[in-house]
């Protein structure tokens, strides 16, 4: 198992380097001069040349990539800007601040949005799917199937806009979503993000309900489950001890992808509720042609997905003993 995780970790590191290289070279594929974007609209030729030199854009592109990659691990010195401590992802073209500092400022909101919504859609999605599978063909199963189909058909921006209009502005059931750090006030932290959590969970719950139901139905028909029942074990023991483990394996796979994607930025959700997280930061980077910030958000999203997939591989050994044996 340790050898398997070591291979996966090394493979993940190689993938991240490749993604960083592709993102970096696409940085220079746009039809614009990065130095001019950093310098601003009104930039004399002397100032433009100085900005190009300070940011290292006058060097060969391969040298620039190596310097950028080394700066991520050990930091980097910029002429006229000073030392950028590790992990150095460059300086923003908009506010001329270190990109990593801006990322860390926005990250707590995105993590809070991810954790809260994940708890809701994982508990409700998997729980509803298991209940539907145990009542296969009955009215409860049909209600769960129809509800999950409706939930999977709607979009976040549609549900979020309706929720904001009716619950916040028309009926005044809840206040407008806002972020309060958890360390300042845990109750305000949860209350301020409750509506985005619910809206985001509605979409994901539908997928987990369908996945949990179909997998549980399949597991209940396996030979080892029928053998456990034939030995006189109670239905609860059969479900929780045997069938549930097999059900959680594919769910863990899609959960790793979903949680990594959300950590990289819930773009639509953050823009719908005007939350200043990583997703909204990436949109602002695109609109402002802030290339270092855009590179950082892309690399963050890719890193989150890759890392959480490695974590899921490690979870397999806990969920399913057959993985340890293989």
Buried (B, 14 or more C-beta within 10 A) or exposed (E): EEEBBEEBBEEBEEBBEEBBBEBBEEBBEEEEBBBBBBBEEEBEEEEBBBBBBBBBBEBEEEEBBEBBBEBBEEEBEBEEBEEBEBBBBBBBBBEEEBBBBBBEEBBBBBBBBBBBBBEBBBEBBBBBBBBBBBBEEEEBBEEBBEBBEEBBEBEBEEBBBEBBEEBBEEEEEBEEBBBBEBEEEEEBBBBBBBBBBBBBBBBBBBBBBBBBBBBBBBBBEEEEBEEBBEEEBEEEEBBEEBBBBBBBBBBBBBBBBBBBBBBBBBBBBBBBBEBBBBBBBBBBBEEBBBBBBBBBBBBBBBBBBBBBBBBBBBBBBEBBEEBEEE
